[in-house]
């Protein structure tokens, strides 16, 4: 009963304010007075008390909360769309999975094969990825930029199936024991360092001490995801172990990263 009385008093108050505005402005024109009183009713309606969880809130609070929630949903949707577009860009590195020739088993999960250009390749059954041995770049004394490194791998036969690997994909090569069979030697080399959350790409570079550079390219084999692997696909413990191991003397072909 008290609640009904409270709402009734508030409604009467709203109409009283509207009538007062109308009387105050009617000498300046009926239309203007009606518009002003209507705006007064609308404004006071925004502060109409609504019971929630044993207390009160106002209509304007609910409207603002809904607007904030909708804005958050829109921003989240835009982030997801940008993320999907970035993942599609990563997937565009590959025309599709590579048909691998006869392989020679090296370990339980690693096998070797010959690529179309006569280079030795390595296939990891666990990740589904295939890598080449290091392929020497034309000696210029300067490291490759990102575009040159990408183009170099994309041009390997069959064209479009090989790509510049991400750091995550090289970490999987390390995890599979690939560097024991295909060491870095004295080459400087490069990889793609990406951030899916920030949608950024940059070149991760190992500087050469003698001016020679080579790239290890990657392809999708049976069972590999269409976009390959990004840093988000690698458990943090494994990622940190790989980054730490690269700087240690025991890493094959240890040098400056």
BAFI-3210 file (N, C-alpha, C; in Angstrom, 3 decimals, decimal comma, padded with zeros to 6 digits):
// residues 257
n [1|2|3|4|5|6|7|8|9|10|11|12|13|14|15|16|17|18|19|20|21|22|23|24|25|26|27|28|29|30|31|32|33|34|35|36|37|38|39|40|41|42|43|44|45|46|47|48|49|50|51|52|53|54|55|56|57|58|59|60|61|62|63|64|65|66|67|68|69|70|71|72|73|74|75|76|77|78|79|80|81|82|83|84|85|86|87|88|89|90|91|92|93|94|95|96|97|98|99|100|101|102|103|104|105|106|107|108|109|110|111|112|113|114|115|116|117|118|119|120|121|122|123|124|125|126|127|128|129|130|131|132|133|134|135|136|137|138|139|140|141|142|143|144|145|146|147|148|149|150|151|152|153|154|155|156|157|158|159|160|161|162|163|164|165|166|167|168|169|170|171|172|173|174|175|176|177|178|179|180|181|182|183|184|185|186|187|188|189|190|191|192|193|194|195|196|197|198|199|200|201|202|203|204|205|206|207|208|209|210|211|212|213|214|215|216|217|218|219|220|221|222|223|224|225|226|227|228|229|230|231|232|233|234|235|236|237|238|239|240|241|242|243|244|245|246|247|248|249|250|251|252|253|254|255|256|257]
n.u [000,831|001,930|003,862|002,267|001,032|003,271|004,072|001,760|001,807|004,130|003,370|001,306|002,856|004,413|002,446|001,607|003,903|004,053|001,642|002,110|004,251|002,957|001,007|002,697|003,925|001,907|001,059|002,936|002,387|000,346|001,301|004,077|003,957|002,756|004,729|006,904|005,865|005,453|008,107|008,993|007,505|008,635|011,303|011,091|010,048|012,208|013,431|011,821|011,096|012,061|011,456|014,022|015,586|015,010|015,489|015,674|015,834|016,436|014,660|016,291|018,797|018,580|018,288|020,755|022,462|021,720|022,526|025,306|025,852|025,121|026,984|029,355|028,935|028,930|031,568|032,953|032,105|033,217|035,924|036,147|035,551|037,717|039,739|039,051|039,419|042,157|043,110|042,244|043,925|046,369|045,850|045,782|048,360|048,881|048,114|046,851|046,831|049,912|050,784|052,573|055,573|056,946|058,100|060,848|061,131|062,291|062,189|059,758|057,731|058,726|059,580|061,511|061,747|061,984|061,768|060,027|061,926|064,244|065,265|065,820|063,113|061,072|058,742|056,328|054,381|052,778|052,132|051,404|052,773|055,119|058,549|061,242|064,766|067,257|067,249|069,397|069,641|070,180|073,339|073,698|074,610|072,915|070,077|066,975|063,904|060,472|058,664|060,329|061,197|058,767|058,026|060,112|059,724|057,146|057,645|058,759|058,663|055,959|054,519|053,111|052,358|054,219|055,397|056,578|057,554|055,783|056,917|055,814|055,435|058,051|058,789|057,441|058,826|061,234|060,311|059,658|062,146|063,500|065,713|067,894|068,394|068,437|070,260|070,862|073,303|075,652|074,030|072,129|068,685|065,083|061,713|058,114|056,641|053,771|050,788|047,790|045,743|046,293|046,403|048,807|051,878|055,292|058,803|060,755|064,024|067,139|070,294|072,974|076,407|078,283|077,148|075,553|072,405|069,535|066,458|064,011|061,367|057,796|055,112|051,727|050,953|049,414|046,766|047,331|046,265|044,296|045,209|047,745|049,956|049,763|051,158|049,303|048,488|050,363|051,284|052,002|054,160|055,699|056,265|057,813|059,949|061,062|061,844|063,736|065,580|066,661|068,609|070,629|073,795|073,530|071,694|071,103|073,344|073,697|073,291|073,007|069,873]
n.v [-001,192|001,233|001,511|001,837|004,243|005,880|005,827|006,915|009,520|010,444|010,428|012,330|014,511|014,797|015,468|017,853|019,469|019,540|020,846|023,311|024,302|024,549|026,533|028,627|029,173|029,502|031,977|032,632|031,119|028,377|026,037|026,121|025,992|023,482|021,835|022,353|021,505|018,813|017,986|018,339|016,333|014,092|014,299|014,070|011,535|009,985|009,762|008,150|006,137|002,752|-000,347|-002,544|-005,453|-005,028|-002,324|000,840|001,932|004,091|004,952|006,196|005,260|002,549|002,740|003,911|001,881|-000,182|000,934|001,079|-001,647|-002,534|-001,150|-002,335|-004,937|-004,462|-003,537|-005,822|-007,595|-006,365|-006,650|-009,442|-009,832|-008,516|-010,150|-012,596|-011,848|-011,412|-013,972|-015,231|-013,963|-015,037|-017,680|-017,403|-017,587|-020,078|-022,186|-024,495|-027,821|-029,598|-032,200|-034,789|-036,488|-039,875|-040,768|-040,921|-042,450|-040,825|-040,236|-041,183|-039,325|-037,668|-037,342|-037,556|-036,117|-035,518|-032,386|-030,714|-029,168|-030,468|-030,157|-031,177|-032,104|-031,899|-033,604|-033,317|-035,387|-034,867|-032,076|-031,725|-030,233|-029,337|-028,750|-027,084|-027,803|-025,329|-022,723|-021,050|-017,530|-015,057|-013,641|-010,645|-009,299|-007,940|-008,324|-009,983|-008,237|-008,247|-008,597|-009,593|-011,996|-013,383|-013,592|-015,153|-017,720|-018,295|-018,718|-021,166|-024,377|-026,735|-023,707|-021,374|-023,141|-023,239|-021,283|-018,387|-019,232|-018,869|-017,703|-019,392|-021,730|-022,446|-022,973|-025,322|-026,972|-027,054|-028,298|-030,812|-031,823|-031,104|-029,393|-030,846|-032,490|-030,788|-028,319|-024,795|-023,824|-021,386|-019,478|-016,450|-015,920|-015,735|-015,159|-015,076|-012,966|-012,761|-011,219|-012,149|-011,005|-008,252|-007,951|-007,710|-007,867|-008,727|-008,903|-011,475|-011,714|-013,372|-012,372|-012,488|-013,289|-013,372|-012,333|-014,016|-015,343|-017,388|-019,151|-021,111|-022,706|-023,305|-025,674|-026,848|-029,998|-033,287|-033,094|-030,593|-027,365|-025,027|-022,386|-022,637|-022,210|-019,978|-017,783|-017,930|-020,505|-021,987|-023,400|-021,369|-022,083|-023,746|-021,928|-019,986|-021,602|-022,248|-019,679|-019,048|-021,137|-020,575|-018,694|-019,954|-021,714|-024,430|-024,585|-025,615|-024,308|-021,935|-018,470|-014,883|-013,722]
n.w [000,000|000,814|-001,182|-003,473|-002,838|-002,851|-005,579|-006,681|-005,621|-006,858|-009,556|-009,513|-008,832|-011,133|-013,043|-011,902|-012,141|-014,945|-015,560|-014,341|-015,843|-018,279|-017,721|-017,146|-019,573|-021,455|-022,339|-024,193|-026,321|-027,253|-028,443|-027,887|-025,104|-024,673|-025,759|-024,037|-021,547|-022,130|-022,524|-019,946|-018,592|-019,852|-019,006|-016,195|-016,128|-016,708|-014,299|-012,885|-010,167|-009,861|-008,426|-007,356|-006,260|-003,479|-003,279|-004,999|-008,377|-011,186|-014,172|-016,067|-015,295|-015,923|-018,696|-019,408|-018,537|-020,258|-022,673|-022,263|-022,022|-024,559|-026,099|-025,192|-026,129|-028,880|-029,258|-028,446|-030,404|-032,652|-032,033|-032,136|-034,825|-036,023|-035,071|-036,289|-038,951|-038,930|-038,354|-040,656|-042,424|-041,605|-042,292|-045,026|-045,794|-046,745|-049,505|-049,081|-047,595|-047,926|-050,105|-049,001|-049,901|-049,933|-046,750|-044,443|-041,390|-038,545|-035,805|-033,303|-033,760|-035,733|-039,152|-042,203|-045,518|-049,095|-050,586|-053,337|-054,627|-054,122|-051,599|-048,239|-046,168|-043,174|-041,249|-038,729|-036,972|-034,801|-034,622|-037,229|-039,074|-041,685|-042,356|-044,041|-044,507|-043,625|-045,980|-048,015|-048,369|-050,945|-050,707|-049,101|-046,981|-045,412|-043,275|-044,230|-045,054|-043,875|-046,038|-048,069|-046,914|-046,670|-049,394|-050,372|-049,201|-050,140|-052,783|-053,118|-054,611|-054,339|-055,423|-053,170|-051,222|-049,292|-046,541|-044,698|-041,492|-038,363|-035,131|-033,280|-034,752|-035,260|-032,682|-032,258|-033,992|-032,644|-030,276|-031,266|-031,648|-033,908|-034,388|-033,686|-035,824|-037,939|-037,743|-036,926|-037,682|-038,773|-039,756|-040,017|-039,336|-039,882|-038,734|-038,460|-036,196|-034,473|-033,131|-032,135|-030,620|-030,728|-033,416|-034,939|-036,822|-037,104|-037,933|-036,633|-035,790|-036,157|-035,800|-038,131|-037,792|-039,763|-041,997|-043,529|-044,434|-043,911|-044,490|-042,839|-044,104|-043,853|-044,106|-044,424|-043,262|-043,158|-040,897|-039,812|-038,586|-040,544|-040,502|-039,606|-036,822|-034,068|-031,525|-029,474|-029,514|-028,259|-025,229|-022,380|-020,728|-022,394|-024,435|-023,103|-022,345|-024,832|-025,786|-023,855|-024,199|-026,686|-026,253|-024,984|-024,705|-025,403|-027,427|-030,790|-033,103|-031,729|-031,180|-031,555|-030,725]
ca.u [000,000|002,851|004,499|001,281|000,870|004,482|003,992|000,668|002,269|005,103|002,623|000,650|003,899|004,782|001,391|001,614|004,989|003,688|000,604|002,732|005,013|001,995|000,427|003,747|004,313|000,803|000,967|003,894|001,894|-000,112|002,203|005,318|003,665|002,551|006,027|007,712|005,310|005,736|009,514|009,096|007,024|009,627|012,475|010,776|009,827|013,511|013,789|010,739|011,736|011,665|011,992|014,913|016,360|014,773|015,775|015,122|016,692|015,686|014,548|017,454|019,906|018,381|018,572|022,206|023,072|021,479|023,384|026,684|025,928|025,079|028,265|030,343|028,687|029,373|033,028|033,409|031,861|034,216|037,204|036,093|035,614|039,104|040,520|038,776|040,067|043,596|043,348|042,097|045,161|047,371|045,514|046,052|049,759|048,951|047,063|046,203|047,806|050,867|050,859|053,954|056,068|057,338|058,927|061,688|060,898|063,499|061,799|058,362|056,832|059,381|060,061|062,152|061,348|062,609|060,814|060,008|063,147|065,402|065,694|065,272|062,040|060,809|057,310|056,016|053,038|051,977|051,600|050,926|053,525|056,332|059,525|062,420|066,061|067,522|067,485|070,223|069,246|071,268|074,141|073,732|075,170|071,840|068,983|065,793|062,752|059,342|058,113|061,266|061,172|057,511|058,063|061,077|059,107|055,981|058,102|059,263|057,747|054,923|054,357|051,916|052,137|055,221|055,270|057,465|056,942|055,661|057,766|055,124|055,693|059,440|058,854|056,985|059,958|062,147|059,707|059,728|063,545|063,980|067,005|068,972|068,655|068,594|070,696|070,897|074,673|076,050|073,125|071,088|067,412|063,948|060,398|057,011|056,177|052,428|049,967|046,416|044,897|046,552|046,407|050,059|052,895|056,616|059,835|061,628|065,283|068,399|071,335|074,126|077,713|079,119|076,398|074,794|071,061|068,776|065,111|063,377|059,972|056,849|053,929|050,731|050,894|048,191|046,385|047,655|045,165|044,364|045,948|049,009|049,955|050,182|051,669|048,215|048,303|051,460|051,210|052,953|055,368|056,498|056,714|058,913|061,095|061,674|062,514|064,917|066,532|067,322|069,736|071,585|074,820|073,155|070,772|071,855|073,649|073,416|073,797|072,264|068,484]
ca.v [000,000|002,378|001,628|002,406|005,647|006,582|005,997|007,838|010,875|010,847|010,716|013,619|015,536|014,992|016,227|019,205|020,201|019,762|021,881|024,584|024,750|024,970|027,824|029,640|029,488|029,538|033,309|032,697|030,246|027,076|024,998|026,148|025,555|022,031|021,192|022,455|020,635|017,437|017,718|018,190|014,995|013,119|014,388|013,500|010,087|009,324|009,539|007,389|005,081|001,377|-001,221|-003,654|-006,095|-004,400|-000,893|001,550|002,487|005,024|004,558|006,681|004,353|001,322|003,070|004,076|000,559|-000,928|001,520|000,625|-003,074|-002,678|-000,686|-003,378|-006,045|-004,047|-003,520|-007,207|-008,171|-005,810|-007,304|-010,811|-009,752|-008,206|-011,344|-013,568|-011,372|-011,624|-015,409|-015,537|-013,508|-016,061|-018,869|-017,120|-017,913|-021,407|-022,542|-025,685|-028,803|-030,117|-033,654|-035,143|-037,724|-040,948|-040,223|-041,836|-042,188|-040,469|-040,512|-041,626|-038,323|-036,891|-038,077|-036,694|-036,357|-034,590|-031,439|-030,678|-028,543|-031,270|-029,852|-032,091|-031,577|-032,598|-033,615|-033,644|-035,968|-034,333|-030,762|-031,761|-029,273|-029,760|-027,659|-027,355|-027,418|-023,919|-022,387|-019,844|-016,358|-014,399|-012,936|-009,183|-008,729|-007,330|-009,275|-009,762|-007,630|-009,173|-008,885|-010,453|-013,323|-014,024|-013,916|-016,229|-019,010|-018,518|-019,048|-022,540|-025,332|-026,080|-022,332|-021,059|-024,120|-022,985|-019,934|-018,003|-019,755|-018,042|-018,153|-020,527|-022,927|-022,841|-023,567|-026,707|-027,677|-027,280|-029,273|-032,129|-032,237|-030,865|-028,714|-031,834|-033,067|-029,697|-027,191|-023,456|-023,530|-019,991|-018,582|-015,633|-016,369|-014,882|-015,786|-014,137|-012,809|-012,188|-011,097|-012,252|-010,058|-006,900|-008,008|-007,127|-008,773|-008,151|-009,890|-011,911|-011,870|-013,831|-011,667|-013,269|-012,688|-013,335|-011,749|-015,006|-015,547|-018,499|-019,284|-022,424|-022,465|-024,240|-026,035|-027,642|-031,408|-033,920|-032,832|-029,237|-026,400|-024,284|-021,139|-022,897|-021,993|-018,677|-017,866|-018,276|-021,955|-022,623|-023,173|-020,350|-022,731|-024,182|-020,728|-019,409|-022,521|-022,093|-018,385|-019,130|-022,084|-019,978|-017,860|-020,764|-022,336|-025,758|-024,535|-025,864|-023,095|-020,829|-017,167|-013,746|-013,662]
ca.w [000,000|000,865|-002,492|-004,390|-002,477|-003,295|-007,028|-006,964|-005,317|-007,877|-010,785|-009,303|-008,872|-012,540|-013,709|-011,328|-012,786|-016,341|-015,608|-013,984|-017,011|-019,303|-017,345|-017,189|-020,947|-022,408|-022,932|-025,303|-027,382|-026,776|-028,946|-027,122|-023,740|-024,699|-025,996|-022,834|-020,509|-022,539|-022,230|-018,491|-018,250|-020,322|-018,154|-014,882|-016,302|-016,672|-012,902|-012,256|-009,358|-010,160|-007,365|-007,739|-005,191|-002,192|-003,328|-006,144|-009,414|-012,015|-015,580|-016,797|-014,991|-016,706|-020,096|-019,561|-018,380|-021,495|-023,706|-022,010|-022,342|-026,016|-026,616|-024,895|-027,043|-030,210|-029,245|-028,399|-031,733|-033,563|-031,722|-032,660|-036,291|-036,377|-034,784|-037,341|-040,170|-038,784|-038,487|-042,085|-043,068|-041,324|-043,081|-046,438|-046,085|-047,358|-050,456|-048,556|-047,103|-048,906|-050,242|-048,679|-050,536|-049,022|-045,671|-043,666|-039,975|-037,813|-034,424|-033,245|-034,325|-036,780|-040,322|-043,202|-046,908|-050,026|-051,162|-054,802|-055,149|-053,738|-050,237|-047,240|-045,355|-041,913|-040,916|-037,344|-036,961|-033,698|-034,996|-038,607|-039,884|-042,395|-042,458|-044,865|-043,970|-043,882|-047,386|-048,003|-049,143|-051,666|-049,706|-049,254|-045,768|-044,636|-043,034|-045,073|-044,407|-043,768|-047,365|-048,795|-046,299|-047,067|-050,822|-050,579|-048,888|-051,006|-054,139|-053,146|-055,254|-055,144|-054,978|-052,391|-050,155|-048,259|-046,001|-043,609|-040,257|-037,168|-034,026|-032,662|-035,568|-035,014|-031,341|-032,407|-034,597|-031,520|-029,372|-031,909|-031,755|-035,263|-034,459|-033,550|-037,146|-038,905|-036,900|-037,503|-038,128|-038,526|-040,470|-039,426|-039,894|-039,535|-038,607|-038,274|-034,821|-034,586|-031,931|-032,606|-029,882|-031,218|-034,876|-035,416|-037,336|-037,262|-038,222|-035,547|-036,518|-035,547|-036,543|-038,574|-037,489|-040,967|-043,109|-044,300|-043,906|-044,494|-043,937|-042,752|-044,476|-043,247|-044,899|-043,719|-043,589|-042,653|-039,512|-039,359|-038,721|-041,802|-040,317|-038,939|-035,376|-033,549|-030,158|-028,567|-029,547|-027,538|-023,777|-021,933|-020,207|-023,541|-025,139|-022,327|-022,408|-026,157|-025,851|-023,002|-024,761|-027,848|-025,838|-024,230|-025,549|-025,866|-028,569|-032,017|-033,858|-030,799|-031,597|-031,019|-031,172]
c.u [000,878|003,489|003,555|001,064|002,062|004,436|002,890|001,083|003,246|004,405|001,927|001,656|004,294|003,728|001,326|002,705|004,643|002,647|001,181|003,522|004,071|001,423|001,453|004,036|003,157|000,634|001,923|003,503|001,546|000,850|003,491|005,114|003,476|003,873|006,875|007,186|005,543|007,178|009,737|008,650|008,057|010,851|012,218|010,527|011,137|013,953|012,664|011,350|011,168|012,268|012,840|015,639|016,223|015,093|015,113|016,222|015,819|015,689|015,770|018,672|019,807|018,726|020,072|022,936|022,914|022,361|024,834|026,849|025,941|026,402|029,358|030,190|029,170|030,893|033,594|033,228|032,888|035,579|037,247|036,197|037,038|040,002|040,316|039,452|041,572|043,938|043,196|043,337|046,282|047,131|045,844|047,522|049,866|047,810|046,274|047,253|048,669|050,809|052,315|054,357|056,395|058,325|059,722|061,545|062,222|063,308|060,336|057,424|057,428|059,847|060,640|061,661|062,100|061,530|060,936|061,271|064,414|065,959|065,098|064,208|061,800|059,335|057,115|054,569|052,165|051,355|050,995|051,668|054,725|057,243|060,615|063,664|066,237|067,884|068,196|069,624|070,455|072,036|074,209|074,397|074,128|070,736|067,797|064,732|061,583|058,799|059,020|061,236|059,897|057,558|058,998|060,429|057,931|056,389|058,666|058,217|057,244|054,556|053,034|051,653|053,129|055,114|056,355|056,836|056,781|056,641|057,144|055,423|057,138|059,599|058,382|058,065|060,989|061,612|059,797|061,164|064,162|065,354|068,175|069,368|068,919|068,988|070,739|072,254|074,992|075,126|072,382|069,779|066,276|062,680|059,358|056,596|054,844|051,780|048,512|045,525|045,062|046,534|047,648|051,015|054,224|057,612|060,634|062,945|066,404|069,527|072,491|075,413|078,596|078,362|075,628|073,455|070,378|067,416|064,712|061,891|059,086|055,682|052,967|050,809|049,582|047,948|046,692|046,437|045,380|045,178|047,341|048,874|050,411|050,639|050,580|047,986|049,356|051,293|052,326|054,253|056,287|057,076|057,912|060,156|061,820|062,461|063,791|065,987|067,309|068,567|070,835|072,573|074,413|072,223|071,563|072,086|073,421|074,060|072,949|070,865|067,937]
c.v [001,260|002,627|002,260|003,887|006,467|006,858|006,985|009,277|011,352|011,209|012,064|014,764|015,849|015,828|017,657|020,049|020,523|020,870|023,253|025,153|025,279|026,346|028,946|030,111|029,678|030,910|033,481|031,788|028,870|025,970|024,930|025,633|024,044|021,286|021,203|021,549|019,165|017,053|017,551|016,824|013,939|013,103|013,759|011,997|009,311|009,010|008,854|006,226|003,697|000,469|-002,356|-004,147|-005,370|-002,924|-000,259|001,872|003,401|004,550|004,999|005,793|003,081|001,576|003,213|002,741|-000,269|-000,397|001,080|-000,841|-003,302|-002,243|-001,718|-004,553|-005,710|-004,065|-004,937|-007,890|-007,670|-006,438|-008,714|-010,815|-009,439|-009,420|-012,397|-013,169|-011,597|-013,101|-015,848|-015,094|-014,499|-017,308|-018,664|-017,346|-019,197|-021,595|-023,740|-026,640|-029,345|-031,639|-034,078|-036,437|-038,777|-040,401|-041,339|-041,481|-041,947|-040,700|-040,944|-040,620|-037,557|-037,794|-037,085|-037,069|-035,370|-033,691|-031,430|-030,051|-029,256|-030,963|-030,863|-031,376|-032,459|-032,480|-034,090|-034,128|-035,369|-032,990|-030,762|-030,811|-029,931|-028,544|-028,071|-027,258|-025,925|-023,707|-021,047|-018,756|-015,819|-013,512|-011,443|-008,523|-008,101|-008,361|-008,987|-008,975|-008,612|-009,557|-009,821|-011,872|-014,075|-014,487|-015,082|-017,587|-019,318|-018,979|-020,461|-023,459|-026,374|-024,720|-022,134|-022,006|-023,948|-021,535|-019,671|-018,465|-018,681|-018,551|-019,365|-021,810|-023,386|-023,442|-025,022|-027,567|-028,019|-028,370|-030,687|-032,628|-031,956|-030,243|-029,680|-032,391|-031,992|-028,434|-025,872|-023,122|-022,068|-018,992|-017,651|-016,048|-015,517|-015,714|-014,683|-014,132|-012,080|-012,092|-011,060|-011,233|-008,635|-006,807|-007,322|-008,229|-008,023|-009,276|-010,186|-012,346|-012,393|-013,265|-012,603|-012,538|-012,580|-012,835|-012,737|-015,262|-016,689|-018,570|-020,749|-022,182|-023,592|-024,486|-026,818|-029,080|-031,988|-033,596|-031,440|-028,329|-025,513|-022,998|-021,372|-022,630|-020,573|-018,853|-018,242|-019,781|-022,699|-022,358|-022,241|-020,968|-023,175|-022,984|-020,110|-020,283|-022,383|-020,782|-018,384|-020,011|-021,472|-019,190|-018,654|-021,452|-023,695|-025,762|-024,719|-024,605|-021,859|-019,550|-016,072|-013,729|-012,298]
c.w [000,000|-000,495|-003,507|-004,110|-002,977|-004,799|-007,398|-006,727|-006,379|-009,180|-010,667|-009,376|-010,310|-013,253|-013,181|-011,990|-014,231|-016,462|-015,288|-015,149|-018,086|-018,982|-017,475|-018,620|-021,921|-023,049|-024,104|-026,459|-026,841|-027,206|-028,156|-025,700|-023,676|-024,884|-024,732|-021,730|-020,846|-022,265|-020,735|-018,029|-018,644|-019,415|-016,786|-014,971|-016,261|-015,250|-012,128|-011,480|-009,655|-009,092|-007,926|-006,495|-003,846|-002,153|-004,533|-007,140|-010,262|-013,460|-016,369|-016,529|-015,819|-018,164|-020,335|-019,445|-019,647|-022,617|-023,531|-022,385|-023,846|-026,638|-026,383|-025,855|-028,451|-030,297|-029,230|-029,748|-032,735|-033,318|-032,285|-034,178|-036,752|-036,153|-035,865|-038,644|-040,116|-038,935|-039,947|-042,860|-042,827|-042,168|-044,556|-046,789|-046,892|-048,367|-049,964|-048,023|-048,234|-048,921|-050,065|-049,377|-049,482|-047,997|-044,993|-042,197|-039,270|-036,322|-034,457|-033,892|-035,499|-037,915|-041,319|-044,591|-047,791|-050,616|-052,674|-055,384|-054,675|-052,370|-049,268|-046,411|-044,146|-041,578|-039,475|-037,277|-035,868|-034,060|-036,395|-039,527|-040,554|-042,521|-043,441|-043,993|-044,226|-045,355|-047,438|-048,879|-049,897|-050,690|-050,026|-048,053|-044,874|-044,412|-043,943|-044,304|-044,476|-045,138|-048,152|-048,240|-046,677|-048,526|-051,101|-050,330|-049,807|-052,395|-054,239|-053,774|-054,249|-054,570|-054,246|-051,244|-049,005|-047,805|-044,973|-042,302|-039,190|-036,121|-033,334|-033,424|-035,436|-033,619|-031,377|-033,070|-033,525|-030,588|-029,938|-032,049|-033,099|-035,351|-034,242|-034,909|-038,192|-038,144|-037,673|-038,106|-037,824|-039,211|-039,522|-040,059|-039,352|-039,439|-038,420|-036,809|-034,874|-033,214|-032,383|-031,916|-030,407|-032,740|-035,459|-035,878|-037,406|-037,509|-036,953|-036,192|-035,633|-036,391|-036,891|-038,249|-038,727|-042,197|-043,954|-043,615|-044,648|-043,806|-043,893|-043,010|-043,955|-044,198|-044,019|-044,198|-043,092|-041,187|-039,006|-039,501|-039,944|-041,685|-039,756|-037,453|-035,060|-032,106|-029,155|-028,511|-028,725|-026,046|-023,309|-021,429|-021,338|-024,289|-024,416|-022,383|-023,741|-026,248|-025,008|-023,628|-025,930|-027,466|-025,142|-025,174|-026,096|-027,059|-029,859|-032,827|-033,021|-031,299|-030,985|-031,598|-030,801]
res [x|x|x|x|x|x|x|x|x|x|x|x|x|x|x|x|x|x|x|x|x|x|x|x|x|x|x|x|x|x|x|x|x|x|x|x|x|x|x|x|x|x|x|x|x|x|x|x|x|x|x|x|x|x|x|x|x|x|x|x|x|x|x|x|x|x|x|x|x|x|x|x|x|x|x|x|x|x|x|x|x|x|x|x|x|x|x|x|x|x|x|x|x|x|x|x|x|x|x|x|x|x|x|x|x|x|x|x|x|x|x|x|x|x|x|x|x|x|x|x|x|x|x|x|x|x|x|x|x|x|x|x|x|x|x|x|x|x|x|x|x|x|x|x|x|x|x|x|x|x|x|x|x|x|x|x|x|x|x|x|x|x|x|x|x|x|x|x|x|x|x|x|x|x|x|x|x|x|x|x|x|x|x|x|x|x|x|x|x|x|x|x|x|x|x|x|x|x|x|x|x|x|x|x|x|x|x|x|x|x|x|x|x|x|x|x|x|x|x|x|x|x|x|x|x|x|x|x|x|x|x|x|x|x|x|x|x|x|x|x|x|x|x|x|x|x|x|x|x|x|x|x|x|x|x|x|x]
***
